[in-house]
Amino acid sequence: MKDFLRWALEMGQRLTRGLDWPLLLALGALMVIGLAVLDSAGGTGLVMAQGARFAVGLVAMWAISRASILRIRAWTPLVYTISMLPLLAVFVLGTGKYGRQWLNLGLFYLQPAELLKVSLPMMVAWYLNRMPLPPRLPVVLVAALIIGVPTGLVMLQPDFGTAVLIAASGAFVLLLAGLPWWWVGVGVAGVAAAAPVAWFWLLMPYQKDRIMMFLDPESDALGAGWNIIQSKIAIGSGGLTGKGWGLGSQSHLNFIPEQTTDFAFSVLSEEFGWIGVAVVLALYLFVIGRCLWIAVESRDGYSRLLAGATGLAFFVYILVNGGMISGLLPVVGVPMPLISYGGTSAVSLLAGFGLVMAVRAHRPVHGR
């Protein structure tokens, strides 16, 4: 019996040797909360479907965490190239409500843009790791090309919200590599200068409506402004402790639009109140801090850039969705990580954290 227990303990240690338990427990707590919100907002069927997606994501995270970070670094160009193929295929075979954002694979729908949230920062980190840092102008231009090509393809689908998140994940790698902040100012100024062109030539009518409703949702309270107004009502009505799990009137009376996806956090706010929101935000903050701590502890440049960018990109996902549902940012169709319903986003997100765990578990002794 003792031999069996010793064998079982050794096997357990081998199977879990790549996992970072503090990070895994925080992610697990967020997934449980997300499933509780989905059960209230959408029913048991959605919980089972999302649970299956979480299971796939956890298996991917476990498998990636066991891989050597040196091997991951060597595979990065191939991973980036492969992830670009479905992004191109979506223009021929894709489907979607406002364009072509999804591939119907029979058993499930794949959103190719979500894959770039993992492969793009990997590729930028791989490239910058081979160059002198801080990066000079030619290096920055090549990195901008690596970021710009997939970002542009996603914007053409069109999917502006996801394109912003993909671009942010690559931009954070550049910032962590030592890009001067005045470059950021130049980039912001360039975006501001291009805004009139985008408004008249690039943005779709529904995207213009979202921006106008962000500025004045009450101007069309029963139309385009409905989403923001009802979301803000749900958030405010939750109070300190919320109305209780399954007792949210805004969600159960179908006032909140997209209550299982983009506005799932509004359901959480109404039913669990300020306390529930504070708990979730604390878990998010821990996950971000853990990624940054792992980045600081890393021994090579690729690992530092990848882990740090993963944590900061995760922060942007939370910021954009939180700002969107509270009326502080335009509605751009970005889900709340691990709370909103979504298959590709959940799996790719957990796979990204598998990379962070691989950085923690397999730190190279030498190398920049």
C-alpha positions as CSV (number, residue, x, y, z in Angstrom):
1,M,0.0,0.0,0.0
2,K,2.8,2.4,0.9
3,D,4.5,1.6,-2.4
4,F,1.3,2.3,-4.3
5,L,0.8,5.6,-2.5
6,R,4.4,6.6,-3.2
7,W,4.0,5.7,-6.9
8,A,0.7,7.7,-7.1
9,L,2.4,10.7,-5.5
10,E,5.3,10.6,-7.9
11,M,3.0,10.2,-10.9
12,G,1.0,13.2,-9.6
13,Q,4.1,15.3,-9.3
14,R,5.2,14.4,-12.7
15,L,1.9,15.1,-14.3
16,T,1.6,18.5,-12.6
17,R,5.2,19.6,-12.6
18,G,4.7,22.4,-15.1
19,L,1.6,23.9,-13.5
20,D,1.8,27.1,-11.5
21,W,-0.7,26.4,-8.7
22,P,-1.4,30.0,-7.6
23,L,-2.1,31.1,-11.1
24,L,-4.2,27.9,-11.8
25,L,-6.3,28.3,-8.6
26,A,-7.1,32.0,-9.5
27,L,-8.1,31.0,-13.0
28,G,-10.1,28.1,-11.7
29,A,-12.0,30.5,-9.4
30,L,-12.8,32.8,-12.3
31,M,-14.0,29.9,-14.4
32,V,-16.4,28.7,-11.6
33,I,-17.8,32.2,-11.2
34,G,-18.2,32.4,-15.0
35,L,-20.1,29.2,-15.1
36,A,-22.4,30.4,-12.2
37,V,-23.1,33.6,-14.2
38,L,-23.8,31.6,-17.4
39,D,-26.1,29.3,-15.5
40,S,-28.2,32.2,-14.3
41,A,-28.1,34.1,-17.6
42,G,-28.4,31.2,-20.1
43,G,-29.2,27.9,-18.4
44,T,-27.6,24.5,-17.9
45,G,-27.0,23.9,-21.6
46,L,-24.6,26.8,-21.8
47,V,-22.9,25.8,-18.6
48,M,-22.2,22.3,-20.0
49,A,-21.0,23.7,-23.3
50,Q,-18.7,26.3,-21.7
51,G,-17.5,23.7,-19.2
52,A,-16.4,21.5,-22.1
53,R,-14.5,24.4,-23.6
54,F,-12.8,25.1,-20.3
55,A,-11.8,21.4,-20.2
56,V,-10.2,21.7,-23.6
57,G,-8.5,24.9,-22.6
58,L,-7.2,23.4,-19.4
59,V,-5.8,20.4,-21.3
60,A,-4.1,22.7,-23.7
61,M,-2.7,24.8,-20.8
62,W,-1.4,21.6,-19.1
63,A,0.2,20.3,-22.3
64,I,1.9,23.7,-23.1
65,S,3.1,24.1,-19.5
66,R,5.1,20.9,-19.8
67,A,7.0,22.0,-22.9
68,S,10.4,23.5,-22.7
69,I,10.3,27.3,-23.2
70,L,13.4,26.9,-25.5
71,R,11.4,24.5,-27.7
72,I,8.4,26.8,-27.6
73,R,10.7,29.7,-28.7
74,A,12.0,27.5,-31.6
75,W,8.5,26.7,-32.7
76,T,7.2,30.2,-32.6
77,P,7.6,31.2,-36.3
78,L,5.8,28.0,-37.3
79,V,3.0,28.6,-34.7
80,Y,2.6,32.2,-36.0
81,T,2.5,31.1,-39.6
82,I,-0.1,28.3,-39.0
83,S,-2.3,30.7,-37.0
84,M,-2.4,33.0,-40.0
85,L,-3.9,30.3,-42.3
86,P,-7.4,30.2,-40.8
87,L,-7.3,34.0,-40.6
88,L,-6.9,34.1,-44.4
89,A,-9.4,31.2,-44.9
90,V,-12.2,33.2,-43.1
91,F,-12.4,35.6,-46.0
92,V,-13.4,32.7,-48.3
93,L,-15.2,30.3,-46.0
94,G,-16.1,32.5,-43.0
95,T,-19.5,33.5,-41.6
96,G,-20.7,36.0,-39.1
97,K,-23.5,38.5,-38.2
98,Y,-21.7,41.6,-39.5
99,G,-19.1,40.1,-41.7
100,R,-16.8,37.0,-41.8
101,Q,-15.3,36.3,-38.4
102,W,-16.0,32.6,-37.9
103,L,-15.2,29.3,-39.5
104,N,-17.8,26.5,-39.3
105,L,-15.9,23.3,-38.6
106,G,-18.9,21.2,-38.1
107,L,-18.5,20.3,-34.4
108,F,-17.8,23.9,-33.4
109,Y,-17.2,27.4,-34.7
110,L,-13.6,28.7,-34.7
111,Q,-12.8,32.4,-34.5
112,P,-9.4,32.5,-36.1
113,A,-8.6,36.0,-34.7
114,E,-8.5,34.6,-31.2
115,L,-5.6,32.4,-32.1
116,L,-3.5,35.5,-32.8
117,K,-3.9,36.7,-29.2
118,V,-1.4,33.9,-28.4
119,S,0.7,33.6,-31.5
120,L,1.3,37.3,-32.2
121,P,3.0,38.2,-28.9
122,M,5.0,35.0,-29.2
123,M,6.2,36.1,-32.7
124,V,7.1,39.7,-31.6
125,A,8.9,38.4,-28.6
126,W,10.8,35.8,-30.7
127,Y,11.9,38.6,-33.1
128,L,12.9,41.1,-30.5
129,N,14.8,38.5,-28.5
130,R,17.2,38.2,-31.5
131,M,17.8,41.9,-31.7
132,P,19.7,44.5,-29.6
133,L,17.4,46.2,-27.1
134,P,16.0,48.7,-26.8
135,P,14.9,48.4,-30.4
136,R,16.0,50.9,-33.0
137,L,13.8,52.2,-35.8
138,P,14.4,49.3,-38.4
139,V,13.6,46.7,-35.7
140,V,10.5,48.6,-34.6
141,L,9.3,48.8,-38.2
142,V,9.7,45.0,-38.7
143,A,7.9,44.4,-35.4
144,A,5.1,46.8,-36.5
145,L,4.8,44.8,-39.7
146,I,4.4,41.5,-37.7
147,I,1.7,43.2,-35.7
148,G,0.1,45.2,-38.5
149,V,-0.6,42.4,-41.0
150,P,-2.9,40.2,-38.8
151,T,-4.4,43.3,-37.2
152,G,-5.3,44.7,-40.6
153,L,-6.8,41.3,-41.7
154,V,-9.0,41.2,-38.6
155,M,-10.2,44.8,-39.2
156,L,-11.2,43.8,-42.7
157,Q,-13.5,41.0,-41.4
158,P,-14.6,43.5,-39.8
159,D,-13.9,43.0,-36.1
160,F,-12.5,46.2,-34.7
161,G,-12.6,45.2,-31.0
162,T,-10.6,42.0,-31.5
163,A,-8.2,43.8,-33.8
164,V,-7.5,46.4,-31.0
165,L,-6.8,43.5,-28.6
166,I,-4.5,41.8,-31.0
167,A,-2.6,44.9,-31.7
168,A,-2.3,45.7,-28.0
169,S,-0.8,42.2,-27.2
170,G,2.0,42.9,-29.7
171,A,2.5,46.5,-28.7
172,F,3.0,45.5,-25.1
173,V,5.9,43.3,-26.2
174,L,7.5,46.4,-27.8
175,L,7.0,48.5,-24.7
176,L,8.5,45.8,-22.5
177,A,11.5,45.6,-24.9
178,G,12.3,49.3,-24.1
179,L,10.4,51.2,-26.8
180,P,10.6,54.9,-25.8
181,W,7.3,56.4,-24.6
182,W,7.5,59.2,-27.1
183,W,7.0,56.6,-29.8
184,V,3.8,55.8,-28.2
185,G,2.8,59.4,-28.3
186,V,3.6,59.5,-32.0
187,G,1.5,56.4,-32.6
188,V,-1.5,57.9,-30.7
189,A,-1.2,61.1,-32.7
190,G,-1.1,59.1,-35.9
191,V,-4.3,57.2,-34.9
192,A,-6.0,60.5,-34.0
193,A,-5.0,62.0,-37.4
194,A,-6.3,59.0,-39.2
195,A,-9.7,59.0,-37.3
196,P,-11.5,61.1,-39.9
197,V,-10.4,58.8,-42.7
198,A,-11.5,55.8,-40.7
199,W,-14.9,57.4,-40.0
200,F,-15.7,58.1,-43.6
201,W,-14.0,55.2,-45.4
202,L,-13.4,52.3,-43.0
203,L,-16.0,52.1,-40.3
204,M,-19.3,50.2,-41.0
205,P,-22.6,51.9,-40.2
206,Y,-23.2,49.7,-37.1
207,Q,-19.7,50.7,-35.8
208,K,-20.5,54.4,-36.3
209,D,-23.8,53.9,-34.3
210,R,-21.8,52.4,-31.4
211,I,-19.5,55.4,-31.3
212,M,-22.5,57.8,-31.4
213,M,-24.3,55.9,-28.7
214,F,-21.2,56.0,-26.5
215,L,-21.3,59.8,-26.8
216,D,-25.1,60.1,-26.2
217,P,-26.9,56.8,-25.6
218,E,-30.1,58.6,-24.6
219,S,-30.5,60.0,-28.1
220,D,-31.8,56.6,-29.2
221,A,-32.7,55.0,-25.9
222,L,-35.0,52.4,-27.5
223,G,-32.7,51.6,-30.4
224,A,-28.9,51.7,-30.7
225,G,-28.5,53.1,-27.2
226,W,-30.5,50.3,-25.5
227,N,-27.5,48.1,-24.8
228,I,-25.5,50.6,-22.8
229,I,-28.5,52.0,-20.9
230,Q,-29.8,48.6,-19.8
231,S,-26.3,47.5,-18.9
232,K,-25.8,50.6,-16.7
233,I,-29.2,50.0,-15.0
234,A,-28.2,46.4,-14.2
235,I,-24.8,47.4,-12.8
236,G,-26.4,50.2,-10.6
237,S,-29.3,48.0,-9.4
238,G,-26.9,45.4,-7.9
239,G,-26.0,47.7,-5.0
240,L,-23.5,46.4,-2.4
241,T,-24.5,42.7,-2.2
242,G,-26.6,42.2,-5.4
243,K,-30.0,40.8,-5.9
244,G,-28.9,37.2,-5.5
245,W,-27.8,34.5,-7.8
246,G,-30.5,33.9,-10.4
247,L,-32.6,36.8,-9.2
248,G,-31.5,39.5,-11.6
249,S,-34.5,41.2,-13.2
250,Q,-32.6,42.9,-16.0
251,S,-31.2,39.6,-17.2
252,H,-34.1,37.3,-16.6
253,L,-36.6,39.7,-18.2
254,N,-34.2,39.9,-21.2
255,F,-33.5,43.7,-20.9
256,I,-29.7,43.1,-21.0
257,P,-28.6,42.3,-24.6
258,E,-26.0,39.6,-25.3
259,Q,-26.3,38.7,-21.6
260,T,-24.2,35.5,-21.9
261,T,-21.4,37.0,-24.0
262,D,-20.5,40.7,-24.2
263,F,-22.6,41.8,-21.3
264,A,-22.2,38.8,-19.0
265,F,-20.3,41.0,-16.5
266,S,-23.5,43.2,-16.2
267,V,-25.4,40.1,-15.0
268,L,-22.7,39.4,-12.4
269,S,-22.8,43.0,-11.3
270,E,-26.6,42.9,-10.8
271,E,-26.8,39.5,-9.0
272,F,-23.6,39.7,-6.9
273,G,-23.3,43.5,-6.4
274,W,-20.2,45.5,-5.6
275,I,-18.8,42.7,-3.4
276,G,-19.0,40.2,-6.3
277,V,-17.4,42.6,-8.7
278,A,-14.6,43.4,-6.2
279,V,-13.9,39.7,-5.8
280,V,-13.7,39.1,-9.5
281,L,-11.5,42.2,-10.0
282,A,-9.2,41.0,-7.2
283,L,-8.8,37.7,-8.9
284,Y,-8.1,39.4,-12.2
285,L,-5.5,41.6,-10.5
286,F,-3.8,38.6,-9.0
287,V,-3.6,36.8,-12.4
288,I,-2.1,39.9,-14.0
289,G,0.4,40.4,-11.1
290,R,1.4,36.7,-11.2
291,C,2.2,37.0,-14.9
292,L,4.3,40.1,-14.3
293,W,6.1,38.5,-11.4
294,I,6.9,35.4,-13.5
295,A,8.1,37.8,-16.2
296,V,10.4,39.6,-13.7
297,E,11.8,36.2,-12.5
298,S,12.5,35.0,-16.0
299,R,16.1,34.4,-17.1
300,D,15.9,35.1,-20.8
301,G,14.5,37.9,-23.0
302,Y,11.9,35.9,-24.9
303,S,10.3,34.6,-21.6
304,R,10.2,38.0,-20.0
305,L,8.6,39.6,-23.0
306,L,6.1,36.8,-23.5
307,A,4.9,36.5,-19.9
308,G,4.8,40.2,-19.3
309,A,2.8,40.9,-22.5
310,T,0.4,38.1,-21.7
311,G,-0.4,39.7,-18.3
312,L,-0.7,43.2,-19.7
313,A,-2.9,42.0,-22.6
314,F,-5.2,40.3,-20.2
315,F,-5.5,43.6,-18.4
316,V,-6.6,45.3,-21.6
317,Y,-9.3,42.6,-22.2
318,I,-10.8,43.4,-18.8
319,L,-10.4,47.1,-19.3
320,V,-12.2,47.2,-22.6
321,N,-15.1,45.0,-21.6
322,G,-15.5,46.7,-18.2
323,G,-15.4,50.1,-19.9
324,M,-17.9,49.0,-22.6
325,I,-20.6,47.6,-20.2
326,S,-20.3,50.7,-18.0
327,G,-20.6,53.2,-20.8
328,L,-17.0,54.5,-20.5
329,L,-16.0,53.0,-23.8
330,P,-17.9,52.3,-27.1
331,V,-19.4,48.9,-27.5
332,V,-16.9,46.8,-29.5
333,G,-18.0,43.2,-28.9
334,V,-15.2,42.2,-26.6
335,P,-16.0,39.4,-24.0
336,M,-15.0,39.5,-20.4
337,P,-12.3,36.9,-19.9
338,L,-13.5,33.5,-18.4
339,I,-16.8,35.1,-17.5
340,S,-18.5,35.5,-20.9
341,Y,-19.5,32.6,-23.0
342,G,-17.1,31.7,-25.8
343,G,-15.2,28.7,-27.0
344,T,-12.2,29.9,-29.0
345,S,-11.6,32.8,-26.7
346,A,-11.6,30.6,-23.6
347,V,-9.3,28.0,-25.1
348,S,-6.8,30.5,-26.5
349,L,-6.7,32.4,-23.2
350,L,-6.0,29.3,-21.2
351,A,-3.4,28.2,-23.8
352,G,-1.7,31.6,-23.3
353,F,-1.5,31.1,-19.6
354,G,0.0,27.7,-20.3
355,L,2.9,29.6,-22.0
356,V,3.3,31.7,-18.8
357,M,3.4,28.5,-16.8
358,A,6.0,27.1,-19.1
359,V,8.1,30.2,-18.6
360,R,7.9,29.6,-14.8
361,A,8.6,25.9,-14.9
362,H,11.3,25.7,-17.6
363,R,13.6,28.7,-17.1
364,P,16.7,28.6,-19.2
365,V,19.9,29.1,-17.2
366,H,21.7,30.9,-20.0
367,G,20.6,33.1,-22.9
368,R,19.2,36.6,-23.2
